[in-house]
Amino acid sequence: MTAWDTHIEELDGRSRKPIKKFLDAYKSRTDTSMDRTSDYEKLIFAEIFLHYAKSKKGDVALEILTDETLLNEDGSSKLVVPRYIQEGLAWLLK
C-alpha cells in the first residue's frame, strides 16, 4: 500500500480523492494483524474497482469483453453475457 501513497499525486485528479478515502480506511483499520493484511488489501482494491466500475460501466464492460485471457481458444468468450448487453454491443458495432 505504500506505493499507492507514494504515487497518489500522479493519479488523475478525479480519482485521487476516492482512492485516498479507501486507502485511509485501510490505514485506520483496527485489525492490523499481519495474518489479515492481505485480505484487507484485496478488499480495498475490490472496493476501488467497484467504485470505478459504477461510474464507468461501459468502459469496464468493454475492457472485460476484449480481455484475451477471458477468451476460449476458438475466440469465443468464457463469460456468459446477458442478452441485453449482447444486443447493446451489436447495436454499437453498427
ChimeraX commands (.cxc) that place a marker at each C-alpha (Angstrom):
marker #1 position 0.00,0.00,0.00 radius 0.5
marker #1 position 2.96,2.33,0.41 radius 0.5
marker #1 position 3.37,2.50,-3.37 radius 0.5
marker #1 position -0.16,3.93,-3.59 radius 0.5
marker #1 position 0.70,6.60,-1.03 radius 0.5
marker #1 position 3.93,7.42,-2.82 radius 0.5
marker #1 position 2.22,7.84,-6.20 radius 0.5
marker #1 position -1.19,9.23,-5.19 radius 0.5
marker #1 position -0.35,12.65,-6.66 radius 0.5
marker #1 position 0.24,11.02,-10.06 radius 0.5
marker #1 position -3.38,9.88,-10.26 radius 0.5
marker #1 position -5.96,11.75,-12.26 radius 0.5
marker #1 position -7.47,14.48,-10.08 radius 0.5
marker #1 position -10.93,12.89,-10.22 radius 0.5
marker #1 position -9.59,9.57,-8.91 radius 0.5
marker #1 position -7.30,10.91,-6.21 radius 0.5
marker #1 position -9.98,11.77,-3.62 radius 0.5
marker #1 position -11.96,8.47,-3.73 radius 0.5
marker #1 position -8.80,6.35,-3.77 radius 0.5
marker #1 position -7.36,8.33,-0.87 radius 0.5
marker #1 position -10.61,7.67,1.03 radius 0.5
marker #1 position -10.21,3.91,0.57 radius 0.5
marker #1 position -6.50,4.00,1.46 radius 0.5
marker #1 position -7.26,6.00,4.61 radius 0.5
marker #1 position -9.89,3.41,5.60 radius 0.5
marker #1 position -7.31,0.67,5.11 radius 0.5
marker #1 position -4.69,2.50,7.16 radius 0.5
marker #1 position -7.12,3.26,10.02 radius 0.5
marker #1 position -8.47,-0.30,10.37 radius 0.5
marker #1 position -8.50,-1.66,13.91 radius 0.5
marker #1 position -7.27,-5.14,12.98 radius 0.5
marker #1 position -3.66,-4.60,11.97 radius 0.5
marker #1 position -2.56,-8.22,12.33 radius 0.5
marker #1 position -0.20,-9.37,9.61 radius 0.5
marker #1 position -2.34,-12.51,9.14 radius 0.5
marker #1 position -5.21,-10.43,7.73 radius 0.5
marker #1 position -3.25,-7.73,5.88 radius 0.5
marker #1 position -3.54,-9.49,2.53 radius 0.5
marker #1 position -7.31,-9.92,2.99 radius 0.5
marker #1 position -7.76,-6.23,3.77 radius 0.5
marker #1 position -5.65,-5.19,0.80 radius 0.5
marker #1 position -7.74,-7.37,-1.52 radius 0.5
marker #1 position -10.91,-5.89,-0.05 radius 0.5
marker #1 position -9.70,-2.32,-0.54 radius 0.5
marker #1 position -8.66,-3.00,-4.14 radius 0.5
marker #1 position -12.05,-4.64,-4.80 radius 0.5
marker #1 position -13.77,-1.55,-3.37 radius 0.5
marker #1 position -11.67,0.73,-5.57 radius 0.5
marker #1 position -12.55,-1.38,-8.62 radius 0.5
marker #1 position -16.26,-1.33,-7.76 radius 0.5
marker #1 position -16.18,2.42,-7.24 radius 0.5
marker #1 position -14.62,2.87,-10.67 radius 0.5
marker #1 position -16.91,0.33,-12.32 radius 0.5
marker #1 position -20.04,2.09,-11.02 radius 0.5
marker #1 position -19.14,5.31,-12.75 radius 0.5
marker #1 position -17.54,3.80,-15.86 radius 0.5
marker #1 position -19.69,0.74,-16.51 radius 0.5
marker #1 position -19.37,0.85,-20.27 radius 0.5
marker #1 position -15.60,1.21,-20.23 radius 0.5
marker #1 position -15.21,-1.63,-17.75 radius 0.5
marker #1 position -17.58,-3.89,-19.68 radius 0.5
marker #1 position -15.78,-3.30,-22.97 radius 0.5
marker #1 position -12.40,-3.89,-21.38 radius 0.5
marker #1 position -13.59,-7.15,-19.84 radius 0.5
marker #1 position -15.16,-8.31,-23.09 radius 0.5
marker #1 position -11.96,-7.64,-25.04 radius 0.5
marker #1 position -9.62,-9.18,-22.44 radius 0.5
marker #1 position -7.87,-12.04,-24.25 radius 0.5
marker #1 position -7.45,-14.02,-21.03 radius 0.5
marker #1 position -11.24,-14.31,-20.93 radius 0.5
marker #1 position -11.46,-15.89,-24.39 radius 0.5
marker #1 position -11.56,-19.57,-25.26 radius 0.5
marker #1 position -9.10,-20.96,-27.80 radius 0.5
marker #1 position -11.73,-20.67,-30.53 radius 0.5
marker #1 position -12.17,-16.95,-29.81 radius 0.5
marker #1 position -15.49,-17.29,-28.01 radius 0.5
marker #1 position -15.91,-15.65,-24.61 radius 0.5
marker #1 position -15.62,-17.58,-21.36 radius 0.5
marker #1 position -18.14,-15.12,-19.92 radius 0.5
marker #1 position -21.88,-15.53,-20.00 radius 0.5
marker #1 position -23.01,-12.16,-21.32 radius 0.5
marker #1 position -26.62,-11.17,-20.63 radius 0.5
marker #1 position -28.72,-10.84,-23.77 radius 0.5
marker #1 position -29.42,-7.12,-23.30 radius 0.5
marker #1 position -25.67,-6.44,-23.22 radius 0.5
marker #1 position -25.13,-8.56,-26.33 radius 0.5
marker #1 position -27.84,-6.57,-28.10 radius 0.5
marker #1 position -26.32,-3.26,-26.96 radius 0.5
marker #1 position -22.87,-4.27,-28.19 radius 0.5
marker #1 position -24.31,-5.40,-31.52 radius 0.5
marker #1 position -26.03,-2.01,-31.84 radius 0.5
marker #1 position -22.75,-0.19,-31.07 radius 0.5
marker #1 position -20.97,-2.14,-33.79 radius 0.5
marker #1 position -23.44,-1.00,-36.48 radius 0.5
marker link #1:1,2 radius 0.2
marker link #1:2,3 radius 0.2
marker link #1:3,4 radius 0.2
marker link #1:4,5 radius 0.2
marker link #1:5,6 radius 0.2
marker link #1:6,7 radius 0.2
marker link #1:7,8 radius 0.2
marker link #1:8,9 radius 0.2
marker link #1:9,10 radius 0.2
marker link #1:10,11 radius 0.2
marker link #1:11,12 radius 0.2
marker link #1:12,13 radius 0.2
marker link #1:13,14 radius 0.2
marker link #1:14,15 radius 0.2
marker link #1:15,16 radius 0.2
marker link #1:16,17 radius 0.2
marker link #1:17,18 radius 0.2
marker link #1:18,19 radius 0.2
marker link #1:19,20 radius 0.2
marker link #1:20,21 radius 0.2
marker link #1:21,22 radius 0.2
marker link #1:22,23 radius 0.2
marker link #1:23,24 radius 0.2
marker link #1:24,25 radius 0.2
marker link #1:25,26 radius 0.2
marker link #1:26,27 radius 0.2
marker link #1:27,28 radius 0.2
marker link #1:28,29 radius 0.2
marker link #1:29,30 radius 0.2
marker link #1:30,31 radius 0.2
marker link #1:31,32 radius 0.2
marker link #1:32,33 radius 0.2
marker link #1:33,34 radius 0.2
marker link #1:34,35 radius 0.2
marker link #1:35,36 radius 0.2
marker link #1:36,37 radius 0.2
marker link #1:37,38 radius 0.2
marker link #1:38,39 radius 0.2
marker link #1:39,40 radius 0.2
marker link #1:40,41 radius 0.2
marker link #1:41,42 radius 0.2
marker link #1:42,43 radius 0.2
marker link #1:43,44 radius 0.2
marker link #1:44,45 radius 0.2
marker link #1:45,46 radius 0.2
marker link #1:46,47 radius 0.2
marker link #1:47,48 radius 0.2
marker link #1:48,49 radius 0.2
marker link #1:49,50 radius 0.2
marker link #1:50,51 radius 0.2
marker link #1:51,52 radius 0.2
marker link #1:52,53 radius 0.2
marker link #1:53,54 radius 0.2
marker link #1:54,55 radius 0.2
marker link #1:55,56 radius 0.2
marker link #1:56,57 radius 0.2
marker link #1:57,58 radius 0.2
marker link #1:58,59 radius 0.2
marker link #1:59,60 radius 0.2
marker link #1:60,61 radius 0.2
marker link #1:61,62 radius 0.2
marker link #1:62,63 radius 0.2
marker link #1:63,64 radius 0.2
marker link #1:64,65 radius 0.2
marker link #1:65,66 radius 0.2
marker link #1:66,67 radius 0.2
marker link #1:67,68 radius 0.2
marker link #1:68,69 radius 0.2
marker link #1:69,70 radius 0.2
marker link #1:70,71 radius 0.2
marker link #1:71,72 radius 0.2
marker link #1:72,73 radius 0.2
marker link #1:73,74 radius 0.2
marker link #1:74,75 radius 0.2
marker link #1:75,76 radius 0.2
marker link #1:76,77 radius 0.2
marker link #1:77,78 radius 0.2
marker link #1:78,79 radius 0.2
marker link #1:79,80 radius 0.2
marker link #1:80,81 radius 0.2
marker link #1:81,82 radius 0.2
marker link #1:82,83 radius 0.2
marker link #1:83,84 radius 0.2
marker link #1:84,85 radius 0.2
marker link #1:85,86 radius 0.2
marker link #1:86,87 radius 0.2
marker link #1:87,88 radius 0.2
marker link #1:88,89 radius 0.2
marker link #1:89,90 radius 0.2
marker link #1:90,91 radius 0.2
marker link #1:91,92 radius 0.2
marker link #1:92,93 radius 0.2
marker link #1:93,94 radius 0.2
view
